[in-house]
Amino acid sequence: MSQKSVCVYCGSRNGVNPAYSAAAYRFGELLAEEGWRLVYGAGDVGLMGEVARAAQSSGGDTFGVIPVHLLQREVGKTDLTRFIVTETMHERKKVMIMNADAVVVLPGGPGSLDELFEALTWRQLGLHDKPILVMNVDGYWDTLHTLLDQLIGQGFADASLADFITWIDTPDSAMSELRRLLN
């Protein structure tokens, strides 16, 4: 059985709620404890840094992908197991998702939304069939869930779109769901 890899999309900031950082750190620990590889945006700031440091401190395998123009802004974490520098954001997203068995989205901003929507669109178009989990820590993604329901309800997306996202609230529930989906 080959090692599983989980792509994590999350903020390059910590956000205002300490629960976001705690969830990111816990999820990084859980990935490492499971023996699964973290695939993420290679930053050493915000929730990205939290999840990576947790995975590393728990002995986990880390695979970071960062575009050259963000090396300084996101403080490229070069002490990862594998560190890849891409030319563009699009290339970063492609490398990340193609090197993962599943996607988990933690709280984040426009970049995290961009990553989620690209993964979701690619799934809708049949370009991949990887599970996509959204970790709704303390209700952070409630309005996104409502928006996606509205897209479907107003006829701009097929009802099957709702089936492409699994909504979970905690790192532990994310791991339980990933074990079910990937094993």
N, C-alpha and C positions, 0 to 999 in steps of 0.2 A: 504494500500500500504506500503510495507516494504522499509526501507531506502536503497538507492542505494549506492554502494561502487565502487570506482575507484582506481585501482592499478596504481601507478605512478612509472615508472622506470626513473632514472636520475642520474646524476653524483654525486660522493662524493667529487667533486671539483667544483669550480664555473666557470672554463673556463676563457678565456681571454676577451670575449665580455660581457659587463655588461647587454646586452639584455637577456642573458640566465638566470641570477639571477632574473631579473625583471619579466620574463615570469614565472619562477617557483613560485615566490611570488604571482603574480597575479592569477595563476591557483589555488594555495592553498586557496586564498581568495574566488575565485569563487565556489570552491567545498563546502566550509563552508556556503556561502550565499545560495547555492542551497539546503543545508541540507543533502548533500551527505558525506559519510565517505571517508577519505583518507586512502588508504592501501599503505604502502611504506616500504622501507628498514630500518626504525628506526634509521637512522643516524642523527646526529646533525651538520653535516659538509656539505659543498658544496651546490649543488642544493637541495639535500635531506633535509638539514636543513632549507633552504629557504621555500620550499613548506610546510613543517610541521609547522614552526613557523607562517606562514601566515594563515594556516588553524586554528591553535590554537588561534591566536589573533582575529580571526573572529568568534570564538565560535564553531569551527568545531570539529567533531568526528575524532580521529586519531587512526589508527591501525598500529603499527610498528612491523616488524619481522626482527630479526637480528641473524646471527649465532654467537655462543659463541666466536669464534676466531676473530670476528670483533668488539666486544664490545668496546675495547679501541681504535682501529684504526679509526673506524667511529664514535666514541664518542656516544655510545648508548643513545638515547633520552628517558630516563625512565619516563618522565612526560607526556607521551601520554595517551590517553583514554584507550588503550590496548597495552601492550608491551609483545611480545613473543620472547623468546630466543630459537633458534633451534640448533641442533648439526652440521648441514651441510648447505652448500650453496644450494644444491639441495632441501633440505627440506624447506629452506627459500622461494625459488621460488615457490614451490608447495603450501605452506600455503598462500602466497600472492595472487596467481592467483585464488586459490579455494575460497578465501574470497572476491572476486571482481566480479562486473558485467561487467567491461570493463577495458582495459589497455590503458594508455597514456604514450608515451615515449617522454621525454624531452631530450635536449642535455646531453650527457654523454660519457663515455669511454668504455673500453672493458667489464666491468661488465654490463653496460646498454645494450650493444649489445648482450651479453650472454642471458640476461633476455628476450630481444625482440625475439631473434632467438628461444629460447625455447618455448615461447608463440606462435610464428608463426608456429613452427614445430608441436606443440600440436594441433593447430587449423587445420593445413593441414591434420593431422592424424585423425581428428574428436574427439579428446579428450576434446575439448570445442568448443563453438561457440560464444565466447565473442568478441565484437568489439575490434580492435587494432587500435589506433590512433597514428600517429607519428607527433609530433609538430616540424616542420621544421623551427625553429626560425632563422631568418636571413640567411636562406639557409644552416644551419648547416648539415642537413641530405641529401643534394643534391646528394652527391656521393653514399650514401647508396641506394637512389632511383634508380640511374643509375645502380648500382651493381645488385639490384634485377631484374631490367628489363633485364640485361645481362644474369642472371641465367635462366630466362624464355626464352629469345631469343636463347640461346645456348642449350636449351633442357634439362637443369638440374632441372627444376621445371615446373610444369604445369602452364598454363596461369592463372588458378584460384588463384594462389598465390597472384597475384596483387590485387585481390578482397578482400583479408583478411586484407589489410592495408588501412586505410583512412589517407591521407596526409592533414594536416592542418598547418597553419602558426602561429596562435596566441592563447593565452589562451581563448579569447572570442569565436573564431571560434571553438575551441575544445569543449567548453561548449554547443554551439549551436548544434553541431553534436551529442554530447552525449545525449542531451535532445531528439533529434530526434530518436536516436537509442535505448534509454533505456525507453522511455515512451510509 
